Amino acid sequence: MQAQQDIAFIKKQSSRVTSGKTFRMPPMVCKTELYVRMAEVEETLKNQSEELKAQSEWIYVVMKQIDKRFEEMGRQLDRFMFWSLGLTVSASMFIVSI
């Protein structure tokens, strides 16, 4: 939101310069104001970058937990498959022996 306002402000100021219209304020004041806005934009982007890094670290932790869960489910499935194989072989041997 702030970035859009800053872009609109910069476009407005740059269009005034290129159109040759006079400023309501002296150019030095306008230049200072632009520098202040640029500093604010840089600070906002820095904060957003830090937030994205924090979110990516959180996502990494969640994905590790999901991986662990899938590995656990795989081990449970392997145990079930061995159990069912053993049961099938035992039942087959019982039927053949009768």
BAMI-414110 format. One record per residue (C-alpha): residue number from 0; z, x, y. Coordinates in steps of 0.02 Angstrom, whole numbers, plus 32768, in hexadecimal, padded with zeros to 4 digits. Layout:
BEGIN
   nr    pz    px    py
  NUM     Z     X     Y
...
//
This chain:
BEGIN
   nr    pz    px    py
    0  8000  8000  8000
    1  8031  8089  8078
    2  7F98  80EE  8046
    3  7F25  805D  8071
    4  7F76  804C  811C
    5  7F62  8106  8138
    6  7EAB  8102  8106
    7  7E8C  806F  817A
    8  7EE4  80CB  8208
    9  7E7F  816A  81EC
   10  7DDB  8109  81E5
   11  7E09  80AE  8284
   12  7E33  814F  82DF
   13  7D9A  81AB  829E
   14  7D27  811B  82D1
   15  7D6D  8125  8381
   16  7D46  81DE  8388
   17  7C95  81CC  8347
   18  7C6C  8135  83B1
   19  7C9D  818E  8451
   20  7D17  8106  8487
   21  7DAB  813E  84ED
   22  7E57  8140  84A2
   23  7EE9  80E1  84E5
   24  7F51  817C  84CB
   25  7F27  8231  84EE
   26  7ECC  828B  8460
   27  7F5E  8300  8443
   28  7FD3  826D  8424
   29  7F55  8220  83AD
   30  7F42  82C6  8354
   31  7FFE  82D5  8342
   32  8008  8224  8300
   33  7F82  824C  8280
   34  7FE3  82E5  8248
   35  8080  827D  8235
   36  8022  81FC  81CE
   37  7FD5  8285  8163
   38  8083  82CB  8143
   39  80C0  821E  8111
   40  802D  8209  809B
   41  804F  82B2  804C
   42  8106  8286  8034
   43  80D8  81DF  7FE7
   44  805D  8231  7F71
   45  80DF  82B2  7F41
   46  815C  8228  7F18
   47  80D9  81C9  7EB3
   48  80B0  8268  7E55
   49  8166  8282  7E29
   50  8175  81CD  7DEF
   51  80DA  81E0  7D82
   52  8121  827E  7D35
   53  81C3  8224  7D0E
   54  8164  8192  7CC2
   55  80F8  8206  7C58
   56  8194  825D  7C16
   57  81DF  81B3  7BEB
   58  813E  817F  7B93
   59  8140  8223  7B32
   60  81F2  81FF  7AF5
   61  81C3  814E  7AC2
   62  8128  818B  7A65
   63  8192  820A  7A06
   64  8207  817D  79D2
   65  8173  8115  7998
   66  8130  81A9  7934
   67  81D9  81BE  78DF
   68  81DC  8105  78B4
   69  812D  810C  7869
   70  815D  81A6  7802
   71  81F7  8149  77C4
   72  818E  80B1  7796
   73  8114  8124  773B
   74  81A2  816D  76D3
   75  81E2  80BD  76AB
   76  8132  8089  7676
   77  8123  8124  7607
   78  81CA  80FB  75B3
   79  8192  8047  7596
   80  80EC  8080  754D
   81  8144  80F6  74D4
   82  81BF  806D  74A5
   83  8133  7FF0  7487
   84  80D1  8071  7421
   85  816B  8094  73B8
   86  8189  7FDA  739F
   87  80D3  7FBF  736D
   88  80D6  804F  72F2
   89  817C  8015  72A9
   90  813F  7F62  7298
   91  809D  7F9F  7248
   92  80FB  800A  71CB
   93  816E  7F79  71A3
   94  80DA  7F05  7185
   95  807F  7F86  711A
   96  811A  7FA6  70B2
   97  8130  7EED  7087
//
